[in-house]
Amino acid sequence: MRLADIKTIFHQELDSLYERNEVDAFFYRMVEHYLMLERFVLVVQPDYTLTKAQEQPLFEGLAQLKLEKPLQYILGRAFFLDMELKVNEHVLIPRPETEELVRWLITECHNKKTGLGILDVGTGSGCIAIALAKHFSSARVDAMDVSEKALAVALENAKQHKVAINSVLDDIGQAQTQEKYDLVVSNPPYVREQEKRDIKNNVKKYEPGLALFVSDQKPLIFYQAIVEFCRKNLKPGGMLFLEINQYLAKETQQILVDNLFQEVELRKDIFGNFRFLKGRKGE
Ligand SMILES: C[S@@+](CC[C@H](N)C(=O)[O-])C[C@H]1O[C@@H](n2cnc3c(N)ncnc32)[C@H](O)[C@@H]1O
């Protein structure tokens, strides 16, 4: 079948579920991924024709898109900063906001001494830990998660990007390590049950609940646990960077203030929402 005809079928099948330009993006990303063809192939070769074997993954992908499966899970790959990472149903798909958090951290900390000890709490795919291990090449980077299957993905990604991270299978609420860190960073679960109605179907159906949701009664439980952990395990003068729930920004900031963090700063994302927080532990 001609590739152009498959594109028409994608639109016929998917335009009621997704925006038209989103369907184009899905189609061309699959063409790149499965056929290793540049996306301008149809401009230069409008009659480009596929064999049955070449068509098959495109039609299988189409069937999964109809079930609202995120494209990244279909392909098993997601982009984060300048990296392509493996993802599966055990890890959150890395988000652009988290790229902003990492960029902020790197800008704030680029003068820091060598040999830093860094901990990423709730590492998931390892996106934050791996980006930091690449940037701070002399650092020791620990990547903690309560999910063994997520840690396996993070380690695979680290290997693929040729950096070393140490996987730490632990619950941040119970962690007993004696390790001391210069930098702690986290994008923990923070979506309240009451906010589920605002979350897209494809996220609710396919992304791990363990990575996303917290109870309405204790929505800041992870921030409290992280700050408690930092009381013992973050060195004096060490920095804490967090991605936060925009609707609970002030309350989250207060946890740091109440625990004697200094230079506490909330930061907005590109959409103007308070999504990031940092603080320095008092000397
Ligand atoms: C929002 S996801 C962030 C994943 C990744 N860091 C990112 O930014 O894409 C939160 C992660 O925290 C992990 N997690 C959930 N409960 C945890 C706990 N009690 N201790 C440590 N990690 C936990 C989840 O398994 C998930 O990987």
The ligand as an ORCA input file, in Angstrom:
! r2SCAN-3c Opt
* xyz 0 1
  C       5.984     11.399     39.097
  S       6.936      9.920     38.940
  C       8.490     10.640     38.440
  C       9.320      9.749     37.582
  C      10.536     10.464     36.983
  N      11.409     10.966     38.024
  C      10.110     11.591     36.080
  O      10.275     12.754     36.490
  O       9.578     11.343     34.988
  C       7.171      9.456     40.625
  C       8.012      8.215     40.893
  O       8.041      8.001     42.317
  C       8.008      6.611     42.581
  N       7.503      6.405     43.943
  C       6.206      6.278     44.343
  N       6.160      6.097     45.671
  C       7.436      6.121     46.131
  C       8.018      5.967     47.426
  N       7.276      5.783     48.516
  N       9.380      6.027     47.534
  C      10.145      6.217     46.436
  N       9.639      6.355     45.187
  C       8.295      6.311     45.030
  C       7.117      6.036     41.498
  O       7.355      4.659     41.320
  C       7.515      6.918     40.288
  O       8.540      6.306     39.560
*
